Amino acid sequence: MAEVSRTEVFDVPIEKLYQTITDYKSYPDFVDGVSSLSVLEQTEAGARVEYHLNIIKKFKYTLKLTHHKPTQVSWVFESGDLFKKNNGSWKLKDLGDGKTEVTYGLEVEIKGFIPGAGTIVNNLTEKNLPAMMKAFLNRAKGQ
């Protein structure tokens, strides 16, 4: 099992960032590794989203997301090829002056033995996290 948490301050208003995070359909346009996704259902309170990723290996999974506008989006793993667990959250804190403190937390566990699973988890949690957070910042700034 791998856990990671990262906190940064984004120079973007909390509302724009929250909107970017909950605009799941746009992820393939700017999130590296997301080849496609399906929004199975979405309301103000949350969503169910099936992600299709291609990071070293192609895999898919479904998350059940809970929205607390505009301060948090959290998720729990529902089903998928690779993960036994994939739970996490975006926590947003309005710092004023168009700045937002962003904490991204993730806990993942891989099913059984899958060749390359350690590399995939390492890429997801350590290498891709800073780049992924920057992609969300840049997308939110562009809205």
N, CA and C atoms as an extended XYZ file, in Angstrom:
429
Properties=species:S:1:pos:R:3:atomname:S:1:resname:S:1:resid:I:1 pbc="F F F"
N         0.853       -1.179        0.000 N   MET     1
C         0.000        0.000        0.000 CA  MET     1
C         0.894        1.236        0.000 C   MET     1
N         0.474        2.249       -0.736 N   ALA     2
C         1.223        3.499       -0.803 CA  ALA     2
C         0.299        4.656       -0.442 C   ALA     2
N         0.834        5.560        0.352 N   GLU     3
C         0.095        6.771        0.710 CA  GLU     3
C         0.953        7.973        0.372 C   GLU     3
N         0.298        9.012       -0.095 N   VAL     4
C         1.019       10.231       -0.419 CA  VAL     4
C         0.097       11.414       -0.160 C   VAL     4
N         0.708       12.514        0.245 N   SER     5
C        -0.038       13.758        0.438 CA  SER     5
C         0.874       14.896        0.016 C   SER     5
N         0.284       15.870       -0.651 N   ARG     6
C         1.067       17.014       -1.117 CA  ARG     6
C         0.218       18.273       -0.961 C   ARG     6
N         0.824       19.317       -0.413 N   THR     7
C         0.136       20.589       -0.227 CA  THR     7
C         0.904       21.681       -0.962 C   THR     7
N         0.151       22.469       -1.719 N   GLU     8
C         0.728       23.601       -2.447 CA  GLU     8
C        -0.247       24.771       -2.361 C   GLU     8
N         0.247       25.956       -2.664 N   VAL     9
C        -0.616       27.128       -2.776 CA  VAL     9
C        -0.714       27.468       -4.258 C   VAL     9
N        -1.951       27.492       -4.753 N   PHE    10
C        -2.215       27.810       -6.156 CA  PHE    10
C        -2.667       29.257       -6.263 C   PHE    10
N        -2.173       29.926       -7.271 N   ASP    11
C        -2.567       31.310       -7.542 CA  ASP    11
C        -3.810       31.297       -8.426 C   ASP    11
N        -4.905       30.778       -7.861 N   VAL    12
C        -6.171       30.676       -8.586 CA  VAL    12
C        -7.292       30.666       -7.541 C   VAL    12
N        -8.420       31.311       -7.828 N   PRO    13
C        -9.534       31.321       -6.877 CA  PRO    13
C       -10.085       29.917       -6.625 C   PRO    13
N       -10.523       29.671       -5.395 N   ILE    14
C       -11.016       28.364       -4.991 CA  ILE    14
C       -12.157       27.878       -5.887 C   ILE    14
N       -13.059       28.760       -6.299 N   GLU    15
C       -14.205       28.352       -7.118 CA  GLU    15
C       -13.755       27.805       -8.476 C   GLU    15
N       -12.763       28.469       -9.090 N   LYS    16
C       -12.265       28.006      -10.394 CA  LYS    16
C       -11.585       26.651      -10.267 C   LYS    16
N       -10.824       26.472       -9.204 N   LEU    17
C       -10.133       25.202       -9.010 CA  LEU    17
C       -11.135       24.083       -8.741 C   LEU    17
N       -12.122       24.344       -7.892 N   TYR    18
C       -13.152       23.338       -7.604 CA  TYR    18
C       -13.884       22.940       -8.890 C   TYR    18
N       -14.212       23.923       -9.711 N   GLN    19
C       -14.894       23.659      -10.983 CA  GLN    19
C       -14.033       22.782      -11.892 C   GLN    19
N       -12.735       23.037      -11.921 N   THR    20
C       -11.814       22.244      -12.733 CA  THR    20
C       -11.761       20.801      -12.232 C   THR    20
N       -11.681       20.629      -10.920 N   ILE    21
C       -11.599       19.285      -10.331 CA  ILE    21
C       -12.860       18.482      -10.631 C   ILE    21
N       -14.024       19.116      -10.599 N   THR    22
C       -15.286       18.387      -10.789 CA  THR    22
C       -15.733       18.318      -12.249 C   THR    22
N       -14.939       18.867      -13.158 N   ASP    23
C       -15.233       18.767      -14.593 CA  ASP    23
C       -14.543       17.519      -15.142 C   ASP    23
N       -15.017       16.366      -14.690 N   TYR    24
C       -14.358       15.088      -14.994 CA  TYR    24
C       -14.216       14.830      -16.488 C   TYR    24
N       -15.221       15.196      -17.266 N   LYS    25
C       -15.200       14.918      -18.706 CA  LYS    25
C       -14.002       15.552      -19.405 C   LYS    25
N       -13.456       16.624      -18.826 N   SER    26
C       -12.336       17.311      -19.474 CA  SER    26
C       -10.978       16.698      -19.117 C   SER    26
N       -10.903       15.768      -18.175 N   TYR    27
C        -9.619       15.214      -17.745 CA  TYR    27
C        -8.748       14.691      -18.883 C   TYR    27
N        -9.300       13.947      -19.858 N   PRO    28
C        -8.419       13.466      -20.931 CA  PRO    28
C        -7.724       14.595      -21.698 C   PRO    28
N        -8.276       15.808      -21.645 N   ASP    29
C        -7.686       16.945      -22.355 CA  ASP    29
C        -6.423       17.474      -21.685 C   ASP    29
N        -6.273       17.240      -20.355 N   PHE    30
C        -5.134       17.860      -19.677 CA  PHE    30
C        -4.461       17.009      -18.601 C   PHE    30
N        -5.020       15.872      -18.236 N   VAL    31
C        -4.393       15.026      -17.223 CA  VAL    31
C        -3.630       13.903      -17.925 C   VAL    31
N        -2.306       13.927      -17.797 N   ASP    32
C        -1.443       12.951      -18.447 CA  ASP    32
C        -1.788       11.546      -17.971 C   ASP    32
N        -1.929       10.621      -18.909 N   GLY    33
C        -2.213        9.236      -18.579 CA  GLY    33
C        -3.682        8.865      -18.652 C   GLY    33
N        -4.593        9.868      -18.558 N   VAL    34
C        -6.025        9.580      -18.659 CA  VAL    34
C        -6.377        9.549      -20.144 C   VAL    34
N        -6.594        8.327      -20.674 N   SER    35
C        -6.881        8.216      -22.098 CA  SER    35
C        -8.350        8.486      -22.393 C   SER    35
N        -9.231        8.103      -21.469 N   SER    36
C       -10.655        8.408      -21.607 CA  SER    36
C       -11.314        8.171      -20.265 C   SER    36
N       -12.556        8.599      -20.149 N   LEU    37
C       -13.331        8.305      -18.950 CA  LEU    37
C       -14.805        8.397      -19.263 C   LEU    37
N       -15.597        7.799      -18.386 N   SER    38
C       -17.054        7.836      -18.508 CA  SER    38
C       -17.622        8.332      -17.191 C   SER    38
N       -18.414        9.402      -17.258 N   VAL    39
C       -19.125        9.872      -16.072 CA  VAL    39
C       -20.408        9.057      -16.007 C   VAL    39
N       -20.468        8.131      -15.059 N   LEU    40
C       -21.609        7.228      -14.933 CA  LEU    40
C       -22.811        7.934      -14.319 C   LEU    40
N       -22.538        8.858      -13.402 N   GLU    41
C       -23.577        9.727      -12.840 CA  GLU    41
C       -22.883       10.903      -12.167 C   GLU    41
N       -23.576       12.042      -12.114 N   GLN    42
C       -23.009       13.215      -11.453 CA  GLN    42
C       -24.119       14.133      -10.994 C   GLN    42
N       -24.014       14.559       -9.727 N   THR    43
C       -24.917       15.545       -9.136 CA  THR    43
C       -24.046       16.557       -8.393 C   THR    43
N       -24.679       17.536       -7.765 N   GLU    44
C       -23.930       18.488       -6.947 CA  GLU    44
C       -23.226       17.770       -5.790 C   GLU    44
N       -23.839       16.680       -5.295 N   ALA    45
C       -23.324       15.966       -4.124 CA  ALA    45
C       -22.181       15.009       -4.443 C   ALA    45
N       -22.055       14.612       -5.714 N   GLY    46
C       -20.993       13.674       -6.030 CA  GLY    46
C       -21.100       13.097       -7.420 C   GLY    46
N       -20.322       12.036       -7.657 N   ALA    47
C       -20.270       11.434       -8.993 CA  ALA    47
C       -19.733       10.015       -8.898 C   ALA    47
N       -19.979        9.258       -9.951 N   ARG    48
C       -19.337        7.960      -10.178 CA  ARG    48
C       -18.662        8.069      -11.538 C   ARG    48
N       -17.362        7.819      -11.557 N   VAL    49
C       -16.589        8.022      -12.779 CA  VAL    49
C       -15.721        6.795      -13.029 C   VAL    49
N       -15.739        6.309      -14.293 N   GLU    50
C       -14.860        5.220      -14.705 CA  GLU    50
C       -13.710        5.831      -15.499 C   GLU    50
N       -12.506        5.624      -14.999 N   TYR    51
C       -11.295        6.161      -15.616 CA  TYR    51
C       -10.596        5.080      -16.426 C   TYR    51
N       -10.052        5.460      -17.572 N   HIS    52
C        -9.220        4.575      -18.390 CA  HIS    52
C        -7.850        5.239      -18.472 C   HIS    52
N        -6.849        4.578      -17.902 N   LEU    53
C        -5.510        5.137      -17.866 CA  LEU    53
C        -4.550        4.311      -18.694 C   LEU    53
N        -3.488        4.979      -19.114 N   ASN    54
C        -2.414        4.299      -19.819 CA  ASN    54
C        -1.106        4.832      -19.252 C   ASN    54
N        -0.686        4.219      -18.138 N   ILE    55
C         0.576        4.586      -17.489 CA  ILE    55
C         1.379        3.293      -17.394 C   ILE    55
N         2.285        3.096      -18.297 N   ILE    56
C         3.079        1.876      -18.440 CA  ILE    56
C         2.202        0.724      -18.921 C   ILE    56
N         0.999        0.617      -18.397 N   LYS    57
C         0.053       -0.444      -18.726 CA  LYS    57
C        -1.330        0.197      -18.799 C   LYS    57
N        -2.205       -0.354      -19.643 N   LYS    58
C        -3.577        0.143      -19.717 CA  LYS    58
C        -4.402       -0.507      -18.604 C   LYS    58
N        -5.183        0.304      -17.912 N   PHE    59
C        -6.072       -0.220      -16.888 CA  PHE    59
C        -7.225        0.749      -16.683 C   PHE    59
N        -8.272        0.248      -15.995 N   LYS    60
C        -9.427        1.102      -15.731 CA  LYS    60
C        -9.907        0.848      -14.310 C   LYS    60
N       -10.626        1.842      -13.782 N   TYR    61
C       -11.203        1.716      -12.451 CA  TYR    61
C       -12.345        2.714      -12.302 C   TYR    61
N       -13.223        2.437      -11.344 N   THR    62
C       -14.357        3.315      -11.075 CA  THR    62
C       -14.250        3.850       -9.651 C   THR    62
N       -14.451        5.156       -9.519 N   LEU    63
C       -14.431        5.807       -8.212 CA  LEU    63
C       -15.800        6.404       -7.914 C   LEU    63
N       -16.170        6.391       -6.644 N   LYS    64
C       -17.366        7.091       -6.163 CA  LYS    64
C       -16.862        8.339       -5.463 C   LYS    64
N       -17.223        9.490       -6.020 N   LEU    65
C       -16.727       10.768       -5.515 CA  LEU    65
C       -17.798       11.503       -4.726 C   LEU    65
N       -17.373       12.207       -3.685 N   THR    66
C       -18.265       13.013       -2.864 CA  THR    66
C       -17.802       14.463       -2.944 C   THR    66
N       -18.742       15.365       -3.228 N   HIS    67
C       -18.428       16.794       -3.369 CA  HIS    67
C       -18.883       17.570       -2.136 C   HIS    67
N       -18.014       18.456       -1.662 N   HIS    68
C       -18.355       19.425       -0.617 CA  HIS    68
C       -17.916       20.783       -1.160 C   HIS    68
N       -18.769       21.371       -1.969 N   LYS    69
C       -18.450       22.606       -2.691 CA  LYS    69
C       -18.220       23.747       -1.719 C   LYS    69
N       -17.169       24.544       -1.888 N   PRO    70
C       -16.042       24.421       -2.813 CA  PRO    70
C       -14.772       23.930       -2.125 C   PRO    70
N       -14.900       23.221       -0.991 N   THR    71
C       -13.703       22.937       -0.192 CA  THR    71
C       -13.145       21.529       -0.296 C   THR    71
N       -13.914       20.566       -0.830 N   GLN    72
C       -13.374       19.208       -0.855 CA  GLN    72
C       -14.061       18.334       -1.894 C   GLN    72
N       -13.257       17.490       -2.519 N   VAL    73
C       -13.732       16.391       -3.353 CA  VAL    73
C       -12.985       15.159       -2.846 C   VAL    73
N       -13.737       14.162       -2.380 N   SER    74
C       -13.099       12.947       -1.893 CA  SER    74
C       -13.637       11.757       -2.668 C   SER    74
N       -12.903       10.642       -2.634 N   TRP    75
C       -13.345        9.475       -3.383 CA  TRP    75
C       -12.972        8.188       -2.669 C   TRP    75
N       -13.731        7.161       -3.033 N   VAL    76
C       -13.437        5.800       -2.599 CA  VAL    76
C       -13.483        4.906       -3.834 C   VAL    76
N       -12.678        3.885       -3.799 N   PHE    77
C       -12.586        2.927       -4.889 CA  PHE    77
C       -13.855        2.081       -4.936 C   PHE    77
N       -14.376        1.875       -6.139 N   GLU    78
C       -15.554        1.046       -6.324 CA  GLU    78
C       -15.205       -0.279       -7.017 C   GLU    78
N       -14.482       -0.216       -8.139 N   SER    79
C       -14.100       -1.438       -8.855 CA  SER    79
C       -12.993       -1.110       -9.845 C   SER    79
N       -12.312       -2.170      -10.331 N   GLY    80
C       -11.291       -1.940      -11.340 CA  GLY    80
C       -10.349       -3.097      -11.524 C   GLY    80
N        -9.475       -2.966      -12.535 N   ASP    81
C        -8.534       -4.001      -12.942 CA  ASP    81
C        -7.341       -4.140      -11.994 C   ASP    81
N        -6.833       -3.031      -11.533 N   LEU    82
C        -5.515       -2.977      -10.915 CA  LEU    82
C        -5.555       -2.751       -9.407 C   LEU    82
N        -6.442       -1.882       -8.967 N   PHE    83
C        -6.435       -1.480       -7.564 CA  PHE    83
C        -7.287       -2.369       -6.674 C   PHE    83
N        -6.829       -2.507       -5.442 N   LYS    84
C        -7.619       -3.078       -4.362 CA  LYS    84
C        -8.185       -1.897       -3.556 C   LYS    84
N        -7.408       -0.810       -3.544 N   LYS    85
C        -7.811        0.400       -2.835 CA  LYS    85
C        -7.313        1.606       -3.617 C   LYS    85
N        -8.147        2.628       -3.736 N   ASN    86
C        -7.770        3.902       -4.341 CA  ASN    86
C        -8.696        4.940       -3.723 C   ASN    86
N        -8.285        5.466       -2.578 N   ASN    87
C        -9.085        6.436       -1.842 CA  ASN    87
C        -8.277        7.719       -1.703 C   ASN    87
N        -8.954        8.841       -1.723 N   GLY    88
C        -8.214       10.083       -1.585 CA  GLY    88
C        -9.118       11.300       -1.571 C   GLY    88
N        -8.471       12.458       -1.664 N   SER    89
C        -9.243       13.708       -1.652 CA  SER    89
C        -8.413       14.883       -2.146 C   SER    89
N        -9.150       15.869       -2.604 N   TRP    90
C        -8.648       17.217       -2.830 CA  TRP    90
C        -9.250       18.044       -1.696 C   TRP    90
N        -8.422       18.726       -0.903 N   LYS    91
C        -8.914       19.639        0.128 CA  LYS    91
C        -8.454       21.036       -0.245 C   LYS    91
N        -9.414       21.945       -0.318 N   LEU    92
C        -9.139       23.309       -0.773 CA  LEU    92
C        -9.452       24.300        0.341 C   LEU    92
N        -8.562       25.264        0.526 N   LYS    93
C        -8.760       26.302        1.538 CA  LYS    93
C        -8.542       27.653        0.885 C   LYS    93
N        -9.562       28.510        0.954 N   ASP    94
C        -9.488       29.842        0.364 CA  ASP    94
C        -8.563       30.716        1.210 C   ASP    94
N        -7.484       31.186        0.616 N   LEU    95
C        -6.531       32.047        1.323 CA  LEU    95
C        -6.770       33.527        1.027 C   LEU    95
N        -7.786       33.808        0.207 N   GLY    96
C        -8.056       35.193       -0.174 CA  GLY    96
C        -7.131       35.640       -1.291 C   GLY    96
N        -7.425       36.793       -1.859 N   ASP    97
C        -6.614       37.368       -2.937 CA  ASP    97
C        -6.417       36.399       -4.105 C   ASP    97
N        -7.422       35.542       -4.372 N   GLY    98
C        -7.339       34.628       -5.504 CA  GLY    98
C        -6.376       33.476       -5.314 C   GLY    98
N        -5.991       33.193       -4.056 N   LYS    99
C        -5.074       32.094       -3.772 CA  LYS    99
C        -5.808       30.981       -3.017 C   LYS    99
N        -5.411       29.732       -3.310 N   THR   100
C        -6.034       28.567       -2.687 CA  THR   100
C        -4.961       27.601       -2.214 C   THR   100
N        -5.071       27.181       -0.953 N   GLU   101
C        -4.209       26.114       -0.456 CA  GLU   101
C        -4.831       24.797       -0.888 C   GLU   101
N        -4.028       23.953       -1.515 N   VAL   102
C        -4.511       22.702       -2.085 CA  VAL   102
C        -3.752       21.543       -1.452 C   VAL   102
N        -4.504       20.600       -0.889 N   THR   103
C        -3.888       19.377       -0.370 CA  THR   103
C        -4.505       18.201       -1.112 C   THR   103
N        -3.651       17.437       -1.767 N   TYR   104
C        -4.074       16.237       -2.487 CA  TYR   104
C        -3.554       15.046       -1.701 C   TYR   104
N        -4.458       14.171       -1.306 N   GLY   105
C        -4.070       12.975       -0.571 CA  GLY   105
C        -4.542       11.739       -1.309 C   GLY   105
N        -3.735       10.685       -1.285 N   LEU   106
C        -4.062        9.468       -2.020 CA  LEU   106
C        -3.520        8.260       -1.273 C   LEU   106
N        -4.344        7.213       -1.209 N   GLU   107
C        -3.947        5.930       -0.644 CA  GLU   107
C        -4.317        4.860       -1.663 C   GLU   107
N        -3.308        4.148       -2.171 N   VAL   108
C        -3.560        3.114       -3.182 CA  VAL   108
C        -2.956        1.788       -2.750 C   VAL   108
N        -3.634        0.707       -3.167 N   GLU   109
C        -3.135       -0.645       -2.952 CA  GLU   109
C        -3.483       -1.452       -4.193 C   GLU   109
N        -2.517       -2.228       -4.658 N   ILE   110
C        -2.652       -3.023       -5.874 CA  ILE   110
C        -3.174       -4.414       -5.526 C   ILE   110
N        -4.008       -4.964       -6.417 N   LYS   111
C        -4.514       -6.337       -6.267 CA  LYS   111
C        -3.391       -7.334       -6.525 C   LYS   111
N        -3.235       -8.313       -5.647 N   GLY   112
C        -2.336       -9.434       -5.896 CA  GLY   112
C        -0.992       -9.050       -6.468 C   GLY   112
N        -0.417       -9.927       -7.258 N   PHE   113
C         0.859       -9.652       -7.924 CA  PHE   113
C         0.602       -9.336       -9.384 C   PHE   113
N         0.963       -8.146       -9.766 N   ILE   114
C         0.846       -7.731      -11.159 CA  ILE   114
C         2.215       -7.223      -11.584 C   ILE   114
N         2.820       -7.814      -12.612 N   PRO   115
C         4.129       -7.337      -13.064 CA  PRO   115
C         4.096       -5.831      -13.355 C   PRO   115
N         5.054       -5.122      -12.805 N   GLY   116
C         5.128       -3.686      -13.033 CA  GLY   116
C         4.262       -2.862      -12.106 C   GLY   116
N         3.532       -3.507      -11.179 N   ALA   117
C         2.613       -2.771      -10.297 CA  ALA   117
C         3.355       -1.757       -9.435 C   ALA   117
N         4.526       -2.144       -8.926 N   GLY   118
C         5.300       -1.218       -8.095 CA  GLY   118
C         5.687        0.032       -8.865 C   GLY   118
N         6.062       -0.137      -10.113 N   THR   119
C         6.427        1.007      -10.956 CA  THR   119
C         5.217        1.891      -11.208 C   THR   119
N         4.058        1.272      -11.437 N   ILE   120
C         2.834        2.047      -11.671 CA  ILE   120
C         2.483        2.864      -10.437 C   ILE   120
N         2.518        2.224       -9.249 N   VAL   121
C         2.201        2.939       -8.004 CA  VAL   121
C         3.203        4.059       -7.786 C   VAL   121
N         4.490        3.798       -8.005 N   ASN   122
C         5.515        4.821       -7.845 CA  ASN   122
C         5.262        5.992       -8.786 C   ASN   122
N         4.926        5.696      -10.044 N   ASN   123
C         4.625        6.768      -10.999 CA  ASN   123
C         3.421        7.571      -10.555 C   ASN   123
N         2.369        6.882      -10.099 N   LEU   124
C         1.148        7.572       -9.681 CA  LEU   124
C         1.383        8.458       -8.469 C   LEU   124
N         2.098        7.932       -7.468 N   THR   125
C         2.182        8.636       -6.194 CA  THR   125
C         3.339        9.620       -6.087 C   THR   125
N         4.453        9.343       -6.744 N   GLU   126
C         5.621       10.198       -6.546 CA  GLU   126
C         5.993       11.034       -7.761 C   GLU   126
N         6.026       10.419       -8.928 N   LYS   127
C         6.493       11.134      -10.105 CA  LYS   127
C         5.393       11.982      -10.747 C   LYS   127
N         4.194       11.422      -10.868 N   ASN   128
C         3.132       12.124      -11.586 CA  ASN   128
C         2.392       13.155      -10.743 C   ASN   128
N         2.432       13.019       -9.413 N   LEU   129
C         1.649       13.916       -8.560 CA  LEU   129
C         1.993       15.399       -8.750 C   LEU   129
N         3.259       15.810       -8.684 N   PRO   130
C         3.552       17.233       -8.914 CA  PRO   130
C         3.101       17.712      -10.297 C   PRO   130
N         3.323       16.883      -11.329 N   ALA   131
C         2.918       17.263      -12.690 CA  ALA   131
C         1.394       17.322      -12.808 C   ALA   131
N         0.700       16.392      -12.159 N   MET   132
C        -0.754       16.377      -12.212 CA  MET   132
C        -1.326       17.611      -11.520 C   MET   132
N        -0.773       17.966      -10.353 N   MET   133
C        -1.260       19.152       -9.653 CA  MET   133
C        -1.027       20.409      -10.499 C   MET   133
N         0.125       20.485      -11.147 N   LYS   134
C         0.422       21.632      -12.016 CA  LYS   134
C        -0.554       21.685      -13.193 C   LYS   134
N        -0.933       20.509      -13.724 N   ALA   135
C        -1.890       20.472      -14.833 CA  ALA   135
C        -3.246       21.037      -14.394 C   ALA   135
N        -3.687       20.725      -13.188 N   PHE   136
C        -4.950       21.267      -12.681 CA  PHE   136
C        -4.845       22.772      -12.458 C   PHE   136
N        -3.705       23.230      -11.931 N   LEU   137
C        -3.492       24.665      -11.748 CA  LEU   137
C        -3.566       25.387      -13.091 C   LEU   137
N        -2.845       24.891      -14.080 N   ASN   138
C        -2.813       25.540      -15.398 CA  ASN   138
C        -4.200       25.523      -16.045 C   ASN   138
N        -4.928       24.431      -15.900 N   ARG   139
C        -6.284       24.338      -16.471 CA  ARG   139
C        -7.203       25.351      -15.787 C   ARG   139
N        -7.134       25.446      -14.453 N   ALA   140
C        -7.982       26.380      -13.720 CA  ALA   140
C        -7.649       27.833      -14.078 C   ALA   140
N        -6.376       28.125      -14.263 N   LYS   141
C        -5.965       29.482      -14.649 CA  LYS   141
C        -6.479       29.846      -16.037 C   LYS   141
N        -6.594       28.845      -16.908 N   GLY   142
C        -7.027       29.079      -18.282 CA  GLY   142
C        -8.528       29.237      -18.433 C   GLY   142
N        -9.308       28.969      -17.391 N   GLN   143
C       -10.778       29.059      -17.502 CA  GLN   143
C       -11.251       30.483      -17.402 C   GLN   143
